[in-house]
Amino acid sequence: MSIESVKNEPNVLPVDANVERQQTSKTNQTVEASNVKSTDTLSLSEEAKNISPIMANINSDVYNKPEVLREVAMKLMQELYSEDNGTKV
């Protein structure tokens, strides 16, 4: 059994050539990535744009009252229960 050197193969490139090819490839990918334009947008409803009354209620602790919390909890429970069983509480 004999072992032949791979250096004699015409398809085998030196390590330096492989590194150079990889660096060129990375440079091309960076240029392509920088040419990509963003198409994501954010659109807000008119209700969402007028948030100042909600912020005023938060700052004045309106939502921390027990009756408000109880009402919100009941609405959530009714919605969740109706989704599970198809009926309301």
WOBEL-V280532 format. One record per helix or strand of 3 or more residues. SS is the DSSP state (H for helix, E for strand). FROM is the first residue (numbers start at 1). TO is the last residue. Records with the same first field share a line. If there is no record, write none. Layout:
SS=FROM-TO  FROM-TO
This chain:
H=6-8  15-34  46-49  52-59  62-64  66-85
